[in-house]
Amino acid sequence: MNGYKHHLDDDAFGEKPQQQGGFKTFDAFPKTKPSYTAPSRRGGQWTIIILLVCTVFSVSEFRTWFAGTENHHFSVEKGVSHDLQLNLDIVVEMPCESLDINIQDASGDRVLAGQLLKRDPTSWAVWMEKRNYESYSGAHEYQTLSKEDAGRLEAQDEDAHVRHVLGEVRRSSRKFPKGPKLRRRDKIDSCRIYGSLEGNKVQGDFHITARGHGYRDMAAHLDHRTFNFSHMISELSFGPHYPTLLNPLDKTIANTPNHYYKYQYFLSVVPTIYSKGSGALDTYSNAPPSQQESRNNRNLVFTNQYAATSQSTELPESPFFVPGIFFKYNIEPILLLISEERGSFLSLLIRLVNTASGVIVTGGWLYQIGGWASGFMSRRRKGKSEGVLNGRHYAED
């Protein structure tokens, strides 16, 4: 018709001939001839975009699966354990021979902590220089009793994750770090008290007081003008010693110009187990693991968390009031188990297939809608321009 030559093969759209053996071919997904498709630059660009989106979503799904999810389980601590290890590293701005260090627990036992912990004479100014250097080099900043910065809260939140805790425990040496070296011109006016000691796993009171105050002993009564309970807590933790984990009172500084002063810290200690996998919940729900089991298993850490509140006040110089630093701790009767769990690899594959399929289908719909909108707008513009000669008017002669 009008010189048009028919090039279409109508047989391609009908039933295909029978093959040998009398069976017909069956094609569940009929194909379109390449000559009937019109590749475009816009379609190629859209395909690349869909592939990039699928890749980003797939990588995100894989990272989420690899990181796993953390589950928190609470249960009543049914196991029987009698001892609680206390780890302490504190500097007090008073000479070592002027301090008394003891533990008095609810069972009535008194532990002479001053004989079990190490005491090194040191200089307060040297430790202040050490603090300023660490803060300048980007380490965790020291906090005061009245202020806690956002960076420290983020560091404590990071130390609450299973993966970070297990990594820090594997790298830690479980030894107390060495103090700064003293120079000849440094004034020896302070005492560093550090070490680990065992106490009863009951409510107790760990306190640092001046010699001759607070006890019925024959020690010489010190002059109140020599008191200075300004202190720096480098570490205070319960359970096995993991020095790299940040606790609420770690790196805390308290300064006072008053001599007769009292600091009080109220601690609520919660036994905590970090583990990979949910198997530890069934194994240790009745009794927490021993320190030996915790050391042998690289995917298990048993420790204690605590929440802390503080109070400080100036006291009247009276024998009825005892100045010093007091840590009152209470053992909560619950067990917290934080486990990191990961889904099966089959569930990951299912999520990847669903993600890629959803992106491809959605991308196809958007492409079709975009093509329809573009065609509609082009037809609309052509319809407005029919019969108009660019707005010009011609007059007859």
Secondary structure, DSSP 4 states (H G I P E B T S, - for coil): -TTPPP---GGGGSPPPP-TTSPPP--SSPPPPGGG----HHHHHHHHHHHHHHHHHHHHHHHHHHH-EEEEEEEE--S---EEEEEEEEEESS-GGGEEEEEEETTS-EE-HHHHSEEEEE-HHHHHHHHHHHHHTT-PPPEETTB--HHHHHHHHHTTSHHHHHHHHHH---SPPPPPPP-TT----EEEEEEEEEEESS-EEEEEEETTSSS-S-PPPPPGGG----EEEEEEEESS--TTSPPTTTTEEE--S-SSEEEEEEEEEEEEEEEESTHHHHHHSSSPPPHHHHHH-TTEEEEEEEEEEEEEEE--S-TT---EEEEEEEE-SEEEEEEEE---HHHHHHHHHHHHHHHHHHHHHHHHHHHHHHHHHHHHHHHHHTT--TT------
